[in-house]
Amino acid sequence: KKCIDKIEEEKCFVDLLYADEELAIARENRRSTKTLIQGFSMGGEFLFITIPGEMFAEIGLEFKRRSYENGFKHIIISNYSNDYIGYIPIQRAFHLNTYETRLARWSRVTEDAEKIFLDKMTKLMNDLKL
């Protein structure tokens, strides 16, 4: 599909923008990224978790549900903390091919990001229980 002659069309513009992003990432030759999730609890009721990107609300709501089931009453999730790995979408969002899920310097996670983050946050929560 050629977009060169159709640069004014929105879809072509977006496709070319992401092609440029994918090329920049390929030149970095990075296969994975290490980042940091942190948290603390107070009194067994308050839980504070930091996330290194912009997490989709569905992930945060699922984590809060798990936290409530484990006895926490007040949960705060801080996005954009200590690092920035981009958007952290839910798995089914990848099938929609929206900007949050497309590979770019501002979005570097794969379809398993939801599971990875929920698993890591849940392990941290369990470690922080009194």
N, C-alpha and C positions, 0 to 999 in steps of 0.2 A: 504494500500500500504506500503510495507516495503522497506526502504532505507538503513537499517543497513548494508546489504551485498553489497550495491552499492554506498558507500560513495564517490567514485571517480567520479561518474557520476554527472555532473554539476547540473541537476535538483534536484537530491537527496540531494546534498550538500546544495543547497539553501533552500529546504523544511525543512531540519533539522536545519539550521541556524534560519529560521523564527519560527520554533516550539520553539526553545530556547528563542527567543525574546518574543514570546507570553506568555510563561510561566513566564518570568521575569516581564512582565507587569501585568499579572494576580495576581502575588504575591504582587504587589503594591496596588491592590484593588482600583485603582483610576478610577472614572467614568467620570470625566471631568477635564478640565484644564482652568484656567482663565489666560488670557494674555493681552497684551497691544498693541493697535494700536494708534499711535499718528500722528499729522500733524500740519502744519501751512501754512498760505498763506501770500503772500506779494503783496500789490498793486492790489489785485484782479486778477492778471495774473499768478502768480507763486504759485504752489502748491507742497508741500513736504509731503510725507506720509511714515511712518515707519511701517514695517511688521515684526512679530517675527518668521520668517521662510523663507523657499525658495519657493516662489510662482511660479507656472507655468506661462509662458509668456502669455498665452491666457487670464489669469485673469488680468494681468497688462495691456494688450492691451485693454481689455473691459473697465477697469477702466479709462484708458486714454481717450478712446472715450467718455465716460460719462463726464469726466472733460472738454474736449474740447467743448462739447455741452453746458456746463454750463459757458463758457466764459474764462476758464483758458487756457493760451497759452503755459505754460511751466510746465510740471509735472515730478517730480522725485519720484520714489518709491525706498525706501531703504529696502532691505531684511536683515535678520539676525540682526534686531535691537531690543534691550532691552530684548530679550528672544529668545528661540529657541524651537519651537514646531514641527520642522521637515518640510517635504515637504508639500506644499499646492497645491494639484493637482486639475485639472478640474474634474467635475463629471464623464464624460465619460471615463476617464483614469482608473477608478476603475474596469471597465469591462475587462481591459487588464491584470490585476493582475501583474503589473510591480512593481519593488522594491519601487518606490516612494509611491505606494498606499497600500502596505502591512503593517499591524500593526507591529510596531517595536519601540524601544526606540527612534529612529531617525525619526519616522513618525507616529504621533498619531492622525491624523484627520480622519474624516469619509466622506462619499460621499457628505454630505451637506456643506463641507468646502468652496467650491467655492461660493455658494450662501451666506453663512454667511459672508465671507470676503468681497464680493462685496457689500452686503447690509451695513455692518459696515463702509466700506471705503466711500461709497456714502453718508451715513448720515454724516460722518465727513466732507466730502467735502462740503456738503450743509450747515453745521454749520459754515464753515470757509469762505463762500462767503461773500463779503462785501455788 
